[in-house]
Amino acid sequence: MPNPIVDARGIHKHFGALHVLKGVDLRVAERELVFVIGPSGSGKSTLLRCLNRLEEPTMRASASAWCSSPSTSIRT
């Protein structure tokens, strides 16, 4: 996939002892539609909050470029 606008790898998120996101990978290309579906409490909102940095992931596989776009990069 050339130049994904979202490239998230190995996202983990804990709330205390509860492990909500367990190594989530997500790549989205420009103009691609992606739907995140699942039952209540499965981590959909937490994933989106981690992607837009409202929540900090507990751990991620790639700290140098876990979420980037052609015009803006989010790096830690």
MDTraj code that builds the backbone (N, CA, C; nanometers):
import mdtraj as md
import numpy as np

residues = "MET PRO ASN PRO ILE VAL ASP ALA ARG GLY ILE HIS LYS HIS PHE GLY ALA LEU HIS VAL LEU LYS GLY VAL ASP LEU ARG VAL ALA GLU ARG GLU LEU VAL PHE VAL ILE GLY PRO SER GLY SER GLY LYS SER THR LEU LEU ARG CYS LEU ASN ARG LEU GLU GLU PRO THR MET ARG ALA SER ALA SER ALA TRP CYS SER SER PRO SER THR SER ILE ARG THR".split()
xyz = np.array([
    [0.0850, -0.1176, 0.0000],
    [0.0000, 0.0000, 0.0000],
    [0.0894, 0.1236, 0.0000],
    [0.0896, 0.2000, -0.1070],
    [0.1741, 0.3188, -0.1127],
    [0.1159, 0.4329, -0.0290],
    [0.2002, 0.4966, 0.0501],
    [0.1645, 0.6151, 0.1282],
    [0.0312, 0.6049, 0.2033],
    [0.0230, 0.5171, 0.3032],
    [-0.1010, 0.5127, 0.3810],
    [-0.1187, 0.6428, 0.4591],
    [-0.2439, 0.6860, 0.4773],
    [-0.2676, 0.8065, 0.5573],
    [-0.2732, 0.7727, 0.7054],
    [-0.2992, 0.6453, 0.7370],
    [-0.2897, 0.5953, 0.8745],
    [-0.2102, 0.4663, 0.8695],
    [-0.1077, 0.4587, 0.9530],
    [-0.0262, 0.3380, 0.9623],
    [0.0023, 0.3148, 1.1099],
    [-0.0809, 0.2352, 1.1725],
    [-0.0681, 0.2071, 1.3154],
    [-0.0263, 0.0620, 1.3321],
    [0.0770, 0.0397, 1.4123],
    [0.1281, -0.0967, 1.4294],
    [0.1450, -0.1302, 1.5765],
    [0.0897, -0.2436, 1.6145],
    [0.1125, -0.2985, 1.7479],
    [0.0627, -0.2113, 1.8615],
    [-0.0546, -0.1526, 1.8472],
    [-0.1067, -0.0650, 1.9526],
    [-0.1646, -0.1486, 2.0667],
    [-0.1188, -0.1174, 2.1869],
    [-0.1703, -0.1789, 2.3093],
    [-0.2213, -0.0672, 2.3997],
    [-0.3285, -0.0942, 2.4699],
    [-0.3811, 0.0012, 2.5676],
    [-0.4343, -0.0749, 2.6874],
    [-0.3890, -0.0344, 2.8048],
    [-0.4352, -0.0914, 2.9312],
    [-0.5093, 0.0155, 3.0100],
    [-0.6121, -0.0254, 3.0783],
    [-0.6774, 0.0563, 3.1804],
    [-0.6659, -0.0245, 3.3084],
    [-0.5631, 0.0042, 3.3866],
    [-0.5355, -0.0786, 3.5040],
    [-0.4964, -0.2182, 3.4592],
    [-0.5635, -0.3192, 3.5130],
    [-0.5347, -0.4583, 3.4768],
    [-0.6063, -0.5002, 3.3479],
    [-0.6976, -0.4174, 3.2993],
    [-0.7746, -0.4520, 3.1791],
    [-0.6956, -0.4170, 3.0534],
    [-0.6655, -0.5178, 2.9717],
    [-0.5912, -0.5007, 2.8469],
    [-0.6923, -0.4854, 2.7342],
    [-0.7195, -0.3605, 2.6937],
    [-0.8280, -0.3300, 2.6001],
    [-0.7859, -0.3522, 2.4552],
    [-0.6716, -0.2979, 2.4148],
    [-0.6202, -0.3166, 2.2783],
    [-0.4977, -0.4056, 2.2859],
    [-0.4974, -0.5124, 2.2094],
    [-0.3902, -0.6124, 2.2173],
    [-0.3184, -0.6248, 2.0836],
    [-0.2261, -0.5337, 2.0586],
    [-0.1449, -0.5411, 1.9373],
    [-0.2200, -0.5113, 1.8101],
    [-0.3006, -0.4070, 1.8090],
    [-0.3830, -0.3728, 1.6929],
    [-0.2967, -0.3103, 1.5833],
    [-0.3142, -0.3582, 1.4609],
    [-0.2503, -0.3022, 1.3422],
    [-0.3595, -0.2453, 1.2525],
    [-0.3347, -0.1274, 1.1956],
    [-0.4320, -0.0667, 1.1059],
    [-0.3589, 0.0161, 1.0025],
    [-0.3871, -0.0107, 0.8751],
    [-0.3349, 0.0705, 0.7639],
    [-0.4527, 0.1148, 0.6801],
    [-0.4560, 0.2440, 0.6504],
    [-0.5643, 0.3000, 0.5704],
    [-0.5028, 0.3827, 0.4587],
    [-0.5424, 0.3525, 0.3362],
    [-0.4943, 0.4269, 0.2206],
    [-0.5824, 0.5489, 0.1975],
    [-0.5282, 0.6454, 0.1264],
    [-0.6060, 0.7631, 0.0895],
    [-0.7295, 0.7194, 0.0107],
    [-0.8438, 0.7762, 0.0430],
    [-0.9727, 0.7503, -0.0209],
    [-1.0304, 0.6121, 0.0108],
    [-0.9687, 0.5370, 0.1001],
    [-1.0198, 0.4063, 0.1410],
    [-1.1192, 0.4253, 0.2560],
    [-1.2287, 0.3530, 0.2535],
    [-1.3258, 0.3557, 0.3616],
    [-1.3002, 0.2378, 0.4538],
    [-1.2948, 0.2654, 0.5828],
    [-1.2737, 0.1609, 0.6828],
    [-1.3810, 0.1758, 0.7892],
    [-1.4414, 0.0662, 0.8269],
    [-1.5441, 0.0666, 0.9294],
    [-1.4946, -0.0172, 1.0463],
    [-1.5037, 0.0373, 1.1655],
    [-1.4646, -0.0346, 1.2867],
    [-1.5934, -0.0766, 1.3555],
    [-1.6169, -0.2075, 1.3596],
    [-1.7406, -0.2590, 1.4185],
    [-1.7072, -0.3621, 1.5249],
    [-1.7976, -0.3814, 1.6173],
    [-1.7800, -0.4802, 1.7218],
    [-1.8767, -0.4537, 1.8352],
    [-1.8838, -0.5468, 1.9284],
    [-1.9773, -0.5310, 2.0397],
    [-1.9320, -0.4211, 2.1364],
    [-2.0239, -0.3800, 2.2194],
    [-1.9949, -0.2811, 2.3221],
    [-1.8789, -0.3291, 2.4096],
    [-1.7838, -0.2399, 2.4336],
    [-1.6702, -0.2743, 2.5193],
    [-1.5564, -0.3442, 2.4495],
    [-1.5591, -0.3510, 2.3166],
    [-1.4540, -0.4240, 2.2448],
    [-1.3336, -0.3372, 2.2090],
    [-1.3383, -0.2054, 2.2372],
    [-1.2219, -0.1201, 2.2147],
    [-1.2282, -0.0303, 2.0929],
    [-1.3440, -0.0204, 2.0287],
    [-1.3563, 0.0631, 1.9083],
    [-1.3236, 0.2090, 1.9383],
    [-1.3891, 0.2655, 2.0364],
    [-1.3648, 0.4063, 2.0710],
    [-1.2241, 0.4278, 2.1219],
    [-1.1723, 0.3340, 2.1971],
    [-1.0356, 0.3453, 2.2488],
    [-0.9354, 0.3469, 2.1340],
    [-0.9565, 0.2632, 2.0329],
    [-0.8683, 0.2639, 1.9159],
    [-0.8696, 0.4008, 1.8494],
    [-0.9881, 0.4548, 1.8250],
    [-0.9976, 0.5862, 1.7602],
    [-0.9361, 0.6954, 1.8472],
    [-0.9547, 0.6875, 1.9781],
    [-0.8960, 0.7866, 2.0685],
    [-0.7436, 0.7765, 2.0698],
    [-0.6899, 0.6570, 2.0558],
    [-0.5439, 0.6407, 2.0479],
    [-0.4910, 0.6945, 1.9152],
    [-0.5641, 0.6726, 1.8082],
    [-0.5196, 0.7210, 1.6778],
    [-0.5172, 0.8730, 1.6706],
    [-0.6140, 0.9395, 1.7340],
    [-0.6148, 1.0857, 1.7278],
    [-0.5520, 1.1500, 1.8513],
    [-0.4836, 1.0681, 1.9319],
    [-0.4026, 1.1124, 2.0461],
    [-0.4821, 1.1728, 2.1603],
    [-0.6102, 1.1400, 2.1726],
    [-0.6853, 1.1768, 2.2918],
    [-0.6499, 1.0838, 2.4070],
    [-0.6043, 0.9633, 2.3743],
    [-0.5508, 0.8660, 2.4701],
    [-0.4112, 0.8274, 2.4226],
    [-0.3194, 0.8119, 2.5140],
    [-0.1869, 0.7627, 2.4774],
    [-0.1873, 0.6104, 2.4837],
    [-0.1425, 0.5440, 2.3781],
    [-0.1301, 0.3978, 2.3853],
    [-0.0336, 0.3589, 2.4957],
    [-0.0586, 0.2450, 2.5587],
    [0.0327, 0.1949, 2.6602],
    [0.1644, 0.1532, 2.5959],
    [0.1537, 0.0946, 2.4764],
    [0.2714, 0.0452, 2.4050],
    [0.2362, 0.0389, 2.2571],
    [0.3368, 0.0561, 2.1717],
    [0.3173, 0.0396, 2.0278],
    [0.4453, -0.0168, 1.9679],
    [0.4300, -0.0916, 1.8618],
    [0.5436, -0.1607, 1.8014],
    [0.6429, -0.0645, 1.7386],
    [0.5943, 0.0412, 1.6765],
    [0.6813, 0.1352, 1.6083],
    [0.6622, 0.2737, 1.6673],
    [0.7591, 0.3190, 1.7447],
    [0.7476, 0.4498, 1.8088],
    [0.7860, 0.5622, 1.7137],
    [0.8561, 0.5318, 1.6055],
    [0.9023, 0.6384, 1.5169],
    [0.7950, 0.6849, 1.4192],
    [0.7079, 0.5964, 1.3755],
    [0.6027, 0.6373, 1.2814],
    [0.4828, 0.5457, 1.2962],
    [0.4110, 0.5609, 1.4039],
    [0.2976, 0.4702, 1.4260],
    [0.1711, 0.5219, 1.3617],
    [0.1643, 0.6503, 1.3363],
    [0.0478, 0.7073, 1.2689],
    [0.0960, 0.8280, 1.1904],
    [0.0815, 0.8233, 1.0604],
    [0.1332, 0.9337, 0.9804],
    [0.0440, 0.9584, 0.8598],
    [0.0572, 1.0753, 0.8036],
    [-0.0134, 1.1081, 0.6808],
    [0.0842, 1.1831, 0.5919],
    [0.0552, 1.1939, 0.4629],
    [0.1476, 1.2646, 0.3729],
    [0.1720, 1.4101, 0.4133],
    [0.0718, 1.4776, 0.4708],
    [0.0883, 1.6193, 0.5031],
    [0.1250, 1.6423, 0.6497],
    [0.0901, 1.5515, 0.7387],
    [0.1151, 1.5698, 0.8802],
    [0.1633, 1.4400, 0.9394],
    [0.2649, 1.4459, 1.0220],
    [0.3130, 1.3263, 1.0906],
    [0.2969, 1.3428, 1.2403],
    [0.2559, 1.2360, 1.3042],
    [0.2485, 1.2318, 1.4502],
    [0.3573, 1.1361, 1.4936],
    [0.4565, 1.1869, 1.5595],
    [0.5700, 1.1048, 1.6012],
    [0.5973, 1.1277, 1.7486],
    [0.6452, 1.0221, 1.8125],
    [0.6811, 1.0343, 1.9551],
    [0.8241, 0.9936, 1.9747],
])
top = md.Topology()
chain = top.add_chain()
for i, resn in enumerate(residues, 1):
    res = top.add_residue(resn, chain, resSeq=i)
    for name in ("N", "CA", "C"):
        top.add_atom(name, md.element.get_by_symbol(name[0]), res)
traj = md.Trajectory(xyz[None], top)
